[in-house]
Amino acid sequence: MHVAADQAAAPAAIRTDLGAIFVSLELSKSTWLVTSLSPARGEKMSKHTVRGGDIAGLLARFAQLQDKAHTSTGRHFALVVIQEAGLDGFWIHRVLEAEEIESHVVDAASIATSRRRRRAKTDKIDGEALVRALLAYKRGEPRVCAMVRVPGVKEEDRRRIGRERKVLVGERTCHVNRIKGLLFAQGITGYEPLRRDRRHRLEELKTGDGRALPEHLKGQIRRELDRLELVMAQIKEVQAERDALLAIEVAETPAPTLLDLKGIGPECAAILYSEGLFRHFDNRRQVAAYAGLAPTPWQSGSVQHEQGVSKAGNPRLRTTMIELAWLLRNQPASALTRWFHERVMRNQGRLKKTTIVALARKLLVALWKYVTAGVVIEGAVMKAV
């Protein structure tokens, strides 16, 4: 007797009835992989390559996708494009928006991936994953991925000054350490390359065994001083541009108002505003999360503990806030400073570093309220006019 087995239900198809052609771009220097899902093709995704940087070829490929969909269905479908934030920046996104194409830039780290020990990874797999994430995002699933808020051209250009200064300061430190290391190998300590009389003092240096500096070593140090002086001159130039920008923005942005608080200088004010406070936030949780200062709980069954801050936000803003939190000694009467000292005393001086991170989060939220709503921190001292 033959027994007919029940037929397994067919797997559910990907929902593609959102009335658009969904496209993902996998970008590299040589080629761009275009993965698309059209309503006329059901679940099947098509893949094409375009030469890297060829915007005309990309737009031509988009036109072909729309023509094929129109031929198959008799309807015209709009394009919805997604790409990962990366080396290419936002210029492709701006080109697509100028062509009235809906474009999204996604944080690549927010895309869910397989947790297998050895997972397959190719541009083809990544392109399909981006399309599926875009479909879920357009269906209204809020946590499927994190879309990047693309800054305006002026906002993006404004933050260049602070970032360039940080790079130059790092180069200055490298030159100083290299000079000190060369001299320390000869038994010489106490030489400061940043002093104005650095070249005069170089001629007077003696090695630890009483000899004059060897000529080749002295020549190497002179060349290092040349590079150091060039970097120092560029730092002064960048700082002058920063100060001029803050002076211009008095009427345009609330960034200069941060300078009214005692303990905040031009560099901190420029970084705080250009790296974070220029954005719109709905609540204090979004502010803390953007800086990577939001808590990260681990809860599974009976296991519950905190993993510390997420560190998933803007690292420059987070670093500046922690440095600024240590400088609250300039505001000894403020409510935040009193909270910090009471918390540390309650723990008998322990967990000081952990508490300073919590203070940085509170301070960032307080500064956000001060910039956006004019709410002054309780007990804060303003600079004398």
Summary of the structure (lengths in Angstrom):
residues: 385
radius of gyration: 28.4
end to end distance: 99.4
largest distance: 107.6
contacts: 1036
relative contact order: 0.07
helix: 51%
strand: 13%
